Amino acid sequence: MDEREIVLSYKDVVLRGVDLHALQGPFYLTDQIIAFYFSYLSSLYDSKEEDILLVHPSVSFFLAHSRDENLGDFMEPLKLSTKKLVLFPVNDCTDFDGGQSGAHWSLVVYDRTKNSFSHLDSIAGANHLHALHIYKSLKGFMGPPVATQPPQSMINEEKKPPAPIADAIPEFVEVPSPQQKNGYDCGIYVIAIARAVCQWFSSTRNNNKDVDWISAVQRHVDASVEITMRDEIMKLIQELRDA
C-alpha cells in the first residue's frame, strides 16, 4: 500500500497508508490514528447528555503552546465551559513549525467536578513538562460553571452571593497510570485510557462499580492493550471502510 494512499475519510480525519503501517506495529501511533479514534469515541459519547469532549491532537498541541491573547476566542467553539470532562492528548513534540512529530504520547483529563487537570503517562514522568503546558495555557479558562442566578434566599436578604467557584484556579495532579512494557505503545495507552474514561462516564447512571474514572482506568486498562488494541482499531477501520 502506498504511504500517501487514502485509506479512510472519517469525519474530519483522513487516514493514509502510512498511518495503517504505523498501526500494524511495532511503531509509534501517528497523530492521525489518535485523532481518528478520538473522533470515533466522540461519535459514541460526545453529546448534550454526555457532557464530555475529546480534543483533537492538533488542537490540543495548539492550545498547549499558544501564546495568543485571543486564545479564549479560539476555545469558544469547543464549549469547554459546558463539559464535565475534557480529554487532551499530549505530545512531546518541540518542533512548532510542524516539520517533525514527537515520540511520546500521554493524556490530560480535566475533571470539572474536581476542578483539576489530571495527567496520566504510561512512562511515568516522561511528559510531565509537556502536560504542564496544557495546564498553564488553560487554567485561567477552566472551572465549574457559574450559576446564572443566586439562591432566592440571598435575593430576599439582599445579600451578595459568594464568589463563584469558577474563579478558583484548577489544580494539576499526576495520576498513577498503567505503564507500558515496551518503547512504542504510548499512543495505545492514550486511546485505551480515553476509552475507559468515556465508558465510565457513560455508565455512571447505571450503578457503575468504579467510584470515579481513575478507578475505571486502573480496573480496565493494563498491559493486555499492547496485544489487543491495534487489532481492534484495524478491524474498526475495515468495518468503516466496508460500511
N, C-alpha and C positions, 0 to 999 in steps of 0.2 A: 504493500500500500504506500502510495506517495505521501510524504510527510505533510504536504500542503493540501491534499485532497480533503474536501469537506465530508465528514462522516455523519454529522448530525447538527441541525439547527434547532435549538430548543429555547423558546422564549428569546432572551437577549444574548444567548450564549451559542457560539459556533465551535464545535469540536472538529479537529482535523486529525489526520493520520498520526502526526507527531504526539498528540495527546493520548491516543489509544496505545501507541507504542510505550509511552511512559506508564500508562495504567497497567499494561501487561507485566511490567516489572522485570527485574528488580531495580526500579528507578524512583526518583522523587516524582510525586504527582505534579503536573503542571497547574498553574493557577486556573486554567480553563476547566480542568476536571473538578476542582474545588468549586468554581463558580457554577458549573453545571449541577453539581449535587446540592449546593445551597439553593439554587433555583428550583430544583425538584422538591426539596423539603418545603420550600416556601409555598409551592403549589398545594402541598398537603396540609400545612399548618398555619400559613400566614393569612389570616382573615380577621374580620372585625371581632369575631368571637375568640380568636386565639390570642390576640394582642402580643404577637411575637414577630420579631424581624431578624432575618438573616442577611447580613450586609455583604454585597459583592466584594470579592477580594480587592479589586482595583479601587473601589470606593473606600474601603477600609484603609488601604495604603494612602490614598489621598488625604483622608481625614487625619491619619496619624502624623503626616508630615507637612500638612498645610499650615502656613503662617498667614493666611489670607484673613484680613479683618472682616471679610464678608462670609466667613465660614458658616455663620448662623443661617444666612440666606441659602447657602448650598444645602444645608441639612434640612431645611424646611420641608422639601418634598418627601423626605424619609419619615416624617411624622414621628420622630423619636419620642416626643412627649406623650404619645398615646400608647406606647408599647411597654409592656411589663418586663419583657426580656428582649435584649438585643445582643446578637452574636456577631463578633468581629473576628475574622481570620487575621492572624498577624504573621508577617513575613519578615525575615531578617535582611531583606534587600536594602542596600545603601546607594544603589545607582538610581538617582532620581530622574535621570534622563530617559530611563526605560530601555536601555541597551542590554541590560542583564537582569536576571531574576535572582532572588535569594536562594538559600539552600535549606532553610528550616522554617516550618510552619508551627504555629500554636494558636490558641483560641482565647479570646477575652469575652466574658459574658457579663453584660450589665444587667443587674437584677434590681428593678425599681423598688421591690418590697424591702430590700436591704439597703438600697441606695449605695450599691457597691459595684466596682469593677473587679471581677474575679478572673485571674489568669491561670489557664491550665496548659502545661507544657509537658509533652511526652519525653523531653530531655530536660529534666528539672534545671531551671536557671538559665538555659541557653538563650531564651528570647525575652528575658526579664526587661532589659532596657528598651527593646522594641515595643513590648506591651505597654511600657510606661508612656511611650509616645502617644498611643491611643488615649490613655487616661488623661495626660496633661492637656491634650488638644480638646477633649470633650467634657472634662469635669465641670467646666463652667456652664455647660448647656444642658446637663442632665439633672435629674432629681424627680422625686414624686410629684405628680401633677398637683397644682394648686386648686383648692376648692373655689368654685366660682362665686359662692356666697358664704358669708359667715353663718354660724348657727343662729336660729331665731332668738334664742335666749340672749345672745350677745347684742342682737339688733334692739331687743326690748330694753336692755340695760344700757344701750348707747355706749357700749364699750368697744374698743378696738380689738379685733381678733389678734391672736398671737402671730408672730412672723411665720410665713408659710414654710413648710418643711422643705420645699423645693429650693429654698435659699441655702440649705445645708450642702456643703461640699461632699460629694461621694468619696468613699474610701477606696483604696486599691489593695487587693489581697492576692497573695499567691495561694492557690488551692491545690492540694495533692492531686496529681493526675496519674492515670495509668501510664506506665513507662514502656517505651518501645524497646524491642530486643535487637533491633538492627539499626543501621545508619540512614535508612531511606524512607521509612514508613510514617514520618511525622504527619504528612498530609492525610494519611489513612486515619490516624487518631483524631485529627481535627474533624473529619467527616463523621466518624463513629461517635465522638463525644457530642457533636451538634445534633445528631440523630437522637441520641439518648435524652438530651435536654428537651428536644421538641416532643418526643414521645411522652416524657414525664409530664410536661406542661399540659399536653392534650388530655392526659388521663387523670389529672388531679381531681376531676369531678367524680371519678369512679373509684374512690377509696384506694388510691394508689398505695402500695406498701412502702414506697420510699417517701420519707417525710419532706425531702427537698431534692432539687435537681442534682446537687452534688452527690447525694446518696445514690441517685439513679445512675449517675456516671460510674461510680465505684462498683455498683452491682452489675451493670450491663456491658461495660467496656473493659476488655482485658486483651492479652496478647493474641487471642484467637482471631482478632480482627485482621492481624497480619496475614492470616491464611485465607480468610473467607471474604474480606471486604472487596478486594479487587475483582474477584469473580462476580460478586453481587452487582457491582457497578457496571461491569462489562455486559452482564445479562440485561440490566436495566436499559442500557444504551441500545442494545439489539432489539429489545421489545419496543422501544420508542421509534426506532428506525422502521420496524415492521408494521407499526400501527397505521 
